[in-house]
Amino acid sequence: MKDKIKVVKMIFGLFAALGIIFIIVGILWLAIGSRFKKNAVEVSAVIQEIEQYRDSDGDLSHRVYVSYSYNEQNYENVRLNEYSSNMYEGKEIEIMIDPNNPRVNMMNLGLYLGSGIFIGMGVIFACVGIFPLIGLGRSSSVQKKLIASGQYIYATVESIQYNKNYTMNGQHPFIIYCTYKDDYKNIIYRFKSDNIWTNPEYFVQPGSEIKVFVDRQNYKNYHVDIESIMQAKIMDYT
């Protein structure tokens, strides 16, 4: 089970790393584009041709060719580095060119859209990876403190269910739900275990007792002790 938890952490770590890489690429794209824009010259161009083609994935893509004049010299069939759905042949557009190499061009659309896509994707990937890792780290810290305190109760297993919010290699982890009745306060407490990647029905069934480490001052802080039972009864090589 520990190995599978490590795999989960590695997957979230990969998402976080990809997110950071995307954000860095987006920032670099914006920085390079802003530097280009600072030295660029704006000219009016006319769309000469919009060529349609299929990329390697079979998706429809476009190549846009424009013509314009700069320093009394005409530039024909220059490839534009971007495309938008409102473009059409014969349309006049404003582009930025490198005065030292007039065939190098850019539009404001490509500058901000490209960097925005990378940064946006990076934020999404980073959030998908970082927040679960933080949650796992906090959960692990709380578990260690609770176990170190040595305070526990015995709860009754209520049910064993799949956690369909998580999937790894097409498999959902299990969760154990258990209850504890405080006869003195006449209160029933309900707890759930962490994700379990080995079927717990091999060693615990509804109606049996299970140890739950608790903070006596606040039962919201707890840890269902599934590890010790699993280590005692199962050697998981899957």
Legacy VTK file of the C-alpha trace (Angstrom):
# vtk DataFile Version 3.0
C-alpha trace
ASCII
DATASET POLYDATA
POINTS 238 float
0.000 0.000 0.000
2.870 2.372 0.788
4.240 1.833 -2.724
0.896 2.794 -4.232
0.736 5.908 -2.086
4.203 6.798 -3.409
2.907 6.341 -6.960
-0.025 8.666 -6.213
2.378 11.279 -4.849
4.580 10.883 -7.926
1.575 11.452 -10.213
0.542 14.597 -8.349
4.191 15.690 -8.346
4.320 15.242 -12.119
1.228 17.421 -12.549
2.792 20.075 -10.318
6.091 19.969 -12.247
4.326 20.220 -15.620
2.276 23.119 -14.316
5.380 25.008 -13.225
7.045 24.310 -16.590
3.976 25.614 -18.485
3.920 28.765 -16.338
7.637 29.380 -16.973
7.153 28.874 -20.738
4.218 31.296 -20.700
6.219 33.928 -18.830
9.194 33.500 -21.193
6.862 33.731 -24.199
5.437 36.981 -22.815
8.899 38.359 -22.022
10.300 37.532 -25.483
7.182 38.901 -27.174
7.262 42.088 -25.111
10.922 42.624 -26.027
10.063 42.068 -29.701
7.126 44.471 -29.438
9.328 47.151 -27.835
11.632 47.263 -30.880
9.062 46.328 -33.536
7.458 48.536 -36.174
3.727 48.352 -36.830
2.640 48.082 -40.459
-0.581 47.408 -42.347
-0.714 44.057 -44.109
-3.200 42.398 -46.436
-4.069 38.720 -46.145
-3.207 37.158 -49.487
-4.000 33.524 -48.823
-5.333 31.277 -46.071
-4.227 27.707 -46.636
-6.011 24.851 -44.882
-4.306 21.565 -44.017
-4.531 18.625 -41.646
-1.940 18.307 -38.920
-0.457 15.032 -37.672
-3.512 14.472 -35.440
-5.897 15.005 -38.324
-7.123 18.374 -37.013
-7.806 21.210 -39.424
-5.141 23.935 -39.279
-4.381 27.081 -41.242
-1.417 28.876 -42.749
-1.865 32.589 -43.340
0.195 34.538 -45.889
0.277 38.329 -45.994
1.827 41.124 -48.024
2.961 44.554 -46.819
5.419 47.342 -47.516
8.228 48.667 -45.339
10.922 51.190 -46.166
9.658 51.375 -49.753
10.129 47.649 -50.217
7.286 45.182 -50.824
7.105 41.853 -49.027
4.881 39.211 -50.607
3.586 35.850 -49.336
5.095 36.283 -45.884
3.954 33.572 -43.475
2.018 34.983 -40.518
2.714 33.096 -37.323
-0.904 32.991 -36.168
-4.486 32.560 -37.295
-7.914 33.567 -35.999
-11.380 32.656 -37.236
-12.211 36.253 -38.214
-9.441 36.321 -40.819
-10.283 36.169 -44.513
-8.419 36.734 -47.780
-8.223 40.410 -48.663
-8.622 41.610 -45.068
-6.306 44.381 -43.910
-4.692 43.777 -40.544
-2.079 45.434 -38.344
1.068 43.439 -37.636
4.398 44.105 -35.946
7.644 43.413 -37.793
11.314 43.361 -36.856
12.881 46.413 -38.553
16.168 44.520 -38.873
14.435 41.501 -40.440
11.078 42.650 -41.840
9.906 39.118 -42.640
9.793 38.304 -38.910
6.369 39.330 -37.642
3.974 39.065 -34.739
0.498 40.187 -33.721
-0.725 41.288 -30.308
-3.156 38.367 -30.452
-0.355 35.814 -30.596
1.675 37.558 -27.913
-1.015 37.557 -25.238
-3.055 34.536 -26.342
-0.040 32.220 -26.538
1.398 33.235 -23.171
-2.093 33.220 -21.635
-2.750 29.648 -22.794
0.516 28.364 -21.330
0.131 30.246 -18.057
-3.531 29.211 -17.733
-2.717 25.546 -18.379
0.199 25.823 -15.974
-1.998 27.162 -13.182
-4.532 24.349 -13.712
-1.880 21.605 -13.758
-0.084 23.112 -10.770
-3.288 23.297 -8.727
-4.171 19.699 -9.620
-0.768 18.578 -8.357
0.183 20.944 -5.553
-3.012 21.088 -3.480
-3.381 17.293 -3.165
0.312 17.052 -2.220
-0.209 19.687 0.472
-3.265 17.783 1.676
-1.342 14.511 1.782
1.500 16.179 3.649
-0.822 17.698 6.243
-2.713 14.443 6.612
0.539 12.554 7.172
1.660 15.104 9.780
-1.649 14.883 11.652
-1.535 11.081 11.558
1.971 10.997 13.047
0.973 13.342 15.878
-2.162 11.350 16.683
-0.319 8.022 16.659
2.457 9.498 18.807
-0.115 10.659 21.360
-1.192 7.046 21.870
-4.836 7.993 22.470
-7.338 5.835 20.644
-10.815 4.360 20.728
-12.340 1.275 19.164
-14.970 1.995 16.534
-17.330 -0.414 14.796
-16.917 -0.891 11.039
-20.102 0.312 9.389
-19.358 -0.269 5.694
-16.583 -0.663 3.118
-17.045 1.317 -0.096
-15.199 2.351 -3.227
-13.956 5.953 -3.358
-14.992 6.782 -6.913
-13.404 10.232 -6.710
-9.987 8.610 -7.234
-8.753 6.232 -9.920
-5.318 4.727 -10.505
-4.674 2.174 -13.255
-8.436 1.841 -13.636
-8.858 0.941 -9.962
-10.777 2.830 -7.267
-9.421 2.761 -3.710
-11.505 1.539 -0.784
-12.713 3.540 2.216
-13.813 2.133 5.571
-16.606 3.927 7.389
-16.871 3.267 11.102
-18.811 4.594 14.103
-18.139 5.081 17.792
-20.806 5.714 20.428
-19.925 7.787 23.462
-22.391 6.384 25.985
-21.569 9.088 28.542
-22.444 11.957 26.148
-24.918 9.849 24.156
-23.203 10.912 20.908
-22.337 8.762 17.905
-19.162 9.719 16.032
-18.642 8.639 12.438
-15.176 8.275 10.898
-13.719 7.231 7.560
-10.319 5.822 6.687
-7.830 7.137 4.173
-7.810 5.599 0.705
-6.905 1.897 0.801
-5.509 0.329 -2.356
-5.859 -3.278 -1.163
-9.276 -4.787 -0.560
-9.783 -4.426 3.245
-12.454 -7.123 3.288
-9.604 -9.628 3.568
-8.967 -8.559 7.162
-11.959 -6.520 8.378
-15.693 -6.774 7.842
-18.753 -4.693 8.817
-19.493 -5.215 12.496
-15.887 -5.779 13.564
-13.886 -3.302 15.640
-11.093 -1.085 14.411
-8.713 1.231 16.264
-9.101 4.983 15.684
-6.477 7.406 17.004
-8.188 10.588 18.191
-7.568 14.000 19.655
-9.596 13.808 22.851
-10.163 17.560 22.732
-11.484 17.514 19.181
-12.656 14.297 17.544
-12.463 15.977 14.133
-8.766 15.169 14.323
-8.552 11.407 13.950
-6.876 8.615 12.074
-8.397 5.207 11.351
-5.584 2.760 12.029
-5.808 0.490 9.024
-2.041 0.162 8.476
-1.214 -2.013 11.473
-3.961 -4.517 10.644
-2.946 -4.745 6.991
0.732 -5.168 7.796
-0.129 -7.925 10.214
-2.327 -9.918 7.836
-1.410 -9.105 4.231
1.810 -9.046 2.237
0.743 -6.910 -0.735
2.973 -7.473 -3.786
0.511 -5.971 -6.292
LINES 1 239
238 0 1 2 3 4 5 6 7 8 9 10 11 12 13 14 15 16 17 18 19 20 21 22 23 24 25 26 27 28 29 30 31 32 33 34 35 36 37 38 39 40 41 42 43 44 45 46 47 48 49 50 51 52 53 54 55 56 57 58 59 60 61 62 63 64 65 66 67 68 69 70 71 72 73 74 75 76 77 78 79 80 81 82 83 84 85 86 87 88 89 90 91 92 93 94 95 96 97 98 99 100 101 102 103 104 105 106 107 108 109 110 111 112 113 114 115 116 117 118 119 120 121 122 123 124 125 126 127 128 129 130 131 132 133 134 135 136 137 138 139 140 141 142 143 144 145 146 147 148 149 150 151 152 153 154 155 156 157 158 159 160 161 162 163 164 165 166 167 168 169 170 171 172 173 174 175 176 177 178 179 180 181 182 183 184 185 186 187 188 189 190 191 192 193 194 195 196 197 198 199 200 201 202 203 204 205 206 207 208 209 210 211 212 213 214 215 216 217 218 219 220 221 222 223 224 225 226 227 228 229 230 231 232 233 234 235 236 237
